[in-house]
Amino acid sequence: MVKIWFDITNTPQVHFIFALKNTLSFYIPYQCLITTREFCETTKLLEQKTTDKIEVIGMHRGKSKSKKIIGLISRFNKVYRIIKDYDISISCGSEDAVWNSYLRRKKSITFGDNDLAKQWTYGIFVSFAFFPDAIDKDILIRQGINRDKLYQYHGYKEDIYLADYIPDENFKDQIPFNNYVVVRPENLQANYIKNDTVKPITPRLLRELSKSGYNILYLPRYKIDKEYAKGIDHIFIPDEPVNGLDACYFADAVLTGAGTFAREAACLGVPAFSFFAGKSLLAVDKALIRERKMIWSRDINEIISSLKKTERQNVDLSHCKAVQEEVISKLVEVIQS
């Protein structure tokens, strides 16, 4: 029986990787190994998601480039010493998984949707890579992905796990509001921001939303993010990590500095506002904006004005299911090849 190693290095990857993990079990028999690192709510979310054993290796080292390089080398060394017994690795562009697989002459499969990232850190070593077709193929090839190792699907990475999403009807019991908007602050520590001059707009956004009468489900990442909520009325910060999909599904709107969260809301038909702080938007976000499923702005007045004009759409996950079936079919083919 094939043994698949899933390496999860960030919170948004949890739903995605588990969608692959669970759906694959209907197609092929396999054993699994799961690794992660300490970062935001990743470990806690995994513990909520599964009873499988999870190997926690390494931690996030902040935005400093030198610390990130040290952290990458340190985690790879630990991973290489610990993770040996597997046949195939699956990750979202994890250098640790791809490098380990390459050195051990094992197959590696990655998924990505970031056309601004440096895919060359793993691209020449990976066995196969999946990306949305919203991204220009030539960009990915220039970034290091071999043309013959690339598969592009019609849809978004979020479609793949939303296909199996079932809302938790008890979710709102955790929230002290009948109606609310979700706010997720910018992740200014992330290396993908690449804009050291940017200032957070979250503090003022929270104030203006509260003044406008909106109830706010606020989902901070770091200690400094929690400081932004001081003195704000009509705001709730959960004591424990909540299911982000449920938070999106039951919300009147989602306002976030995180691309994944905005895309999840957009794919669910919930008004999605991105105030992503990077210098450039991803191709997938630009595509959703063209499709009028997402609004991007860092102008508070524009955000509040647009929010007042929006309304939820009916949730139709049939497209998500079609995307998932396409990707899983190709994934099984790659695993068995």
Buried (B, 14 or more C-beta within 10 A) or exposed (E): EBEBBBBBBBBBBBBBBBBBBEBBEEEEEBEBBBBBBEBBBBBEBBEEBBEEEBBEBBEBBEBEEEEBEEBBEBBBEBBBEEBEEBBBBBBBBBBBBBBBBBEBEBBBBBBBBBBBBEBEBBBEBBBBBBBBBBBEEEBBBEBBBBEEBBBBBEBBBBBBBBBBBEBBEEBBEBBEBEEBBBBBBBBBBBBBBEEEEBEBBBBEBBBBBBEEEBBBBBBBBEEEBEEBBEEBEBBBEEEEBBBBBBBBBBBBBBBBBBBBBBBBBBBBBBBBBBBBBBEEBBBBBBBBBEEEBBBBBBEBEEBBEBBEEBEBEEBEBEBBBBBBEBBBEBBBEBBEE
